[in-house]
Amino acid sequence: MGVGQRSIVQSPASRFVPILLANLLPVVGIVWFDWHASEVVVIYWLEVIVMLLVYGVAALFARQRIILEHRRLFLPGVSEETELCESK
């Protein structure tokens, strides 16, 4: 590691808690704040449609090869063992 870099080690529980809280938010809204379940479902579908459009447009311009050297964050389905390109 270089100067000023630190290793961040996360336990599986610390990665799970934010996901759990994000998924409990609509349930809490429905139970305590009288949200309508249909409205929550429509918001989820709008999010899915927007993300499909955004990633679809991004994919149209994705022409560069993926360099995996010195990376700590990987796209879904990509890991350090993935052979996508040759190192320069």
N, C-alpha and C positions, 0 to 999 in steps of 0.2 A: 504494500500500500504506500501511496505517496504521502507527502507531508500534508496535514490538515484533513486527511480522510480517515473516517472511522468505520469500523464494521458494525452494521446494524443487524443484530440477531433477534428475530421475532419468534415467539412461541406460536404454535398453532392456535391457542386460545386468543392471543392478542390480535391475530389476523381475523378470527371469527367474530369477535365482539362488534366491530363496526358494521359488518354485514348483517348481523343479527339485529342491531338497532335500526339500520336502514329498512329492513324488511318488517320490523314491528311498527314503524311509524304509521303506515296506513291502517293497521289494525287498531292502534290507539286512536287515530283520527275517527274511525268508524264507531268505536265504542264510546269514547268520551266526548268527542266534538261533533257528533251527529253527522259525519260525512256520509254521503250515499255511496254504497259499494260500486254502483254503476259509474259514478264520477271517477272513482279511483281507477277502475279498469280502463276507462277512456283515457285518463292521463298516462297510464302505463303504455297503452297502444300508441298514443301520440309520441311518447318517448322512443318506442321501438321504431316507428316510421321515420322520425327525425334522425335517429342514429343510423338507420339503413341508408338514408339519403346522404348523410355526412360521410360515412365510410365508403359509400359507392362513389362519390365525387373524389374522395381522397385516393381511392384505388385507380381512378382514371389517370391520375398524375403520378402514380408510384412507379417510377422507371428505374430508380437506383437500386443496386444490389444491397442487400442487408449485410452489414459488417458486424459481426458478433464479438469482436475483440474488445476487451475492457468494458464490457457492458454488465450491469447488474440487474437491469430491468428488461424483460423480454416480452414480446407480444404473445398472446395466447397461441399455444401450439408450437412455440419456438423456445428452445433451450440452448444451453451451452453445447450440447451434443449434436444439435441440428447442423447438417452440412448444407448451407445455402449458398455459400460463395467461398472463394479462395481468399486467404489472407494476403494483404498487400505487403 
